Amino acid sequence: MESKTTEGLLNFIEKSPSCFHAVKTIGDRLKEEGFLPLSEKQRWDLKRGNSYYVTRNDSSLIAFTIPAKAPEGFRIFASHSDSPSFKIKEEPEITAEKHYLKLNVEGYGGMLCAPWFDRPLSVAGRVVVKEGEEYVSKLVNIDRDLLMIPSLAIHMNREANKGYAYNLQKDMLPLYGEASDSGSFFEEVARWAGVLREEILGHDLFLYNRMKGTVWGARQEFVSSGRLDDLQCAYAGLEGYLMAEREKTTAVYCVFDNEEVGSATKQGAESTFLQDVLMRIVKGLQWDYEEYLIQLARSFMISADNAHAVHPNYGDCADPVHRPCLNGGIVIKFNANQKYCTDGVSAAMFKDLCKKAGVACQLFVNRSDVAGGSTLGNIANTKVAMNTVDIGLPQLAMHSPYETAGVKDTEALILAAKEFFD
């Protein structure tokens, strides 16, 4: 079972080199399962017993199933589609040393810079063209080894192994070709998008690591890949959601964009996207606003974003007591300052859920002298207030272009998500 699950996860990640591709891959799967696509630009004619999905900005998605009988609140599973990377600037080509052609990029999210060097990279995302009076997005994945960020030789920086402060504008620009290739980058993008160069009016393009995911270890117990944070949770949540009966509550599956840069966008967890969808569901069921508030009070959200496992070489960086490990189960995340929104009530409910699902859970709290990161739950709760737990799957090398997790943990979250929606 674990090998099949891991194969499915790596296939999902390979199909999802950008947030736009991740949402397209999820949407295609939902459509295969009988979910009906909706548009925010049109009226919704919702019927009990049916399943639907809607996207925003091509990079966020919300799916929901309305049970045949009157639902008993919302059950919401939320993850995110984006990962730290480098975004291609509007005019990207830079000639260097009268011989090389490199691309001008800027950082997206808080990435580990060092692992981006000396590995094959490419570009994926979307371009925008005009068809008639409509602006249309076209997905792009240049599916070949295209770029490299070469390291500076140790002979030219003898202090390199003593630590280095990377300058994104100087150190992280990828080599694309020779000076004679000037003007060809967007020609290449257009060719893979199936459009003409002059038709491209806008673009959102990102670098991604070309190294395929792999399963490794003494007993093949580890999995490494790009974008495990947070496509591992997105995949596990989707699989559990589709396996579940979804008959008692309004079952909602969400994937938001821009978590890595704070979520404060029209398609992020801080936007009105989830609130808008829930309100339209309530309206479709012919309920009033008070009933909406009643439904929220009966609801529960799982905010799923990967968690830090204790590191084999840096055990001192973890809390002295709370030390989640790979293949140890789902991680419940706590923070006194509400970077994570788990509290005593939501923790108790999720622990009970894991017990019913027959899966293990672990606890994560940062060292008291380490600030740590934030995630979706507390941000989404500012728009749709309900009991919420922040959880994730344990991993190493978070925000590297090649992260590591445990093969057993994906299956654990699938089973927990299924139990949640059942």
Number of C-alpha atoms within 10 A of each C-alpha: 8 14 14 9 19 23 17 15 24 23 13 19 23 19 14 23 27 29 26 25 24 27 26 20 15 21 21 12 15 19 14 10 11 11 19 16 14 16 11 13 6 7 10 13 11 17 15 15 13 14 23 19 22 20 22 17 13 18 23 27 26 23 25 25 25 24 20 15 11 13 17 16 20 24 22 25 25 26 33 32 28 27 28 24 26 23 21 23 15 12 10 16 23 15 17 12 7 9 11 16 23 22 19 21 23 15 16 17 18 14 18 15 18 14 14 24 17 13 15 16 23 20 25 26 27 24 21 18 20 13 10 7 6 8 12 14 21 18 21 24 21 18 13 11 14 16 23 21 18 15 12 11 9 10 8 8 10 9 10 13 8 6 7 10 9 12 10 14 11 8 15 23 22 23 21 22 20 14 17 12 14 16 12 14 18 17 15 14 24 20 14 17 22 12 16 15 17 10 13 19 12 14 19 18 23 24 23 25 23 22 16 13 22 14 19 14 8 6 7 12 16 20 23 23 24 25 29 30 32 25 26 28 29 27 24 26 28 24 22 22 28 17 16 17 15 25 18 19 23 26 25 25 23 25 31 30 28 24 27 24 15 16 20 14 16 16 23 28 32 25 18 17 25 23 17 14 18 21 17 18 21 18 16 15 16 10 13 11 12 9 13 17 17 12 19 19 15 15 20 21 24 25 26 31 27 26 27 24 26 21 17 9 7 8 12 11 14 20 17 11 10 16 19 26 23 23 21 18 24 30 28 25 26 21 19 12 8 14 19 25 25 25 17 9 11 20 21 12 15 22 17 12 17 21 14 13 18 13 19 17 21 19 18 23 23 20 15 11 8 11 11 13 11 18 24 26 29 22 23 24 17 13 16 20 18 20 21 26 27 30 31 29 34 29 26 22 17 24 22 24 28 20 18 25 29 25 23 22 30 26 24 25 30 25 24 25 26 22 21 24 25 17
